[in-house]
Amino acid sequence: MKTILRCEKCSEFTMKESCSCGGKALTPKPAKFSIEDKYGSYRRKAKLEIFKKKGII
């Protein structure tokens, strides 16, 4: 079963892998939550670096 996708470039919804604008279409759903998150520490470190670059922290 195909799911609806959203273009990361123009935010249009589509059923195709690529949008008519040429952007890549991704699933708009968030990742499934898990208490035993294997990669949570990596995501938190990456987010911390982004916040430091933007001057938020």
N, C-alpha and C positions, 0 to 999 in steps of 0.2 A: 504494500500500500504506500503510495506517495504522500508526502506531507507538503504543506505549504512552506515556502522559503521566502526570505526577505533579503533584498539587495542591500549590501553594506554601503554602496555608493549613493543611491538615490532613495533608499528606504521604501521602494515599491515591493509589493508582494507578487510572487510568481511561483509556478510549479516547475520551472526549468532550472538547471544548474547555474546558468548565467542569465543575467538580466538583458533587456533590450538596449540599455545604456552602456553595456559592456562590463558592468560590475559583477562581482562574484556573489551568488546567492547563498545565504547561510540560514540555518534553522533559527527562528526567533525564540525558541524555548531555552530556559536556563538548564544548566547541568543538573543531574539528579543528585539530591542531597544524601550524604552518607556520614554517619558518625565517625567511621574509620576512614577519614579522608587521607589518602596516601600522598597527595601532592599539595595539600593545604599550606604547608610551610613554604614551598616554592612560590605559590601564588601570593602569599603575604609578603615575602621578601621582594618580589617583583613590584607589587603595588606600593610598598614603602619607598622603593627607588623612584618610582614615577612621581609620588607625592613630594619627595625631596627635590626632584628636578623642577617641579612646578612651584616650589616654594611654599607649599601648604604646611609642611612640617619643618 
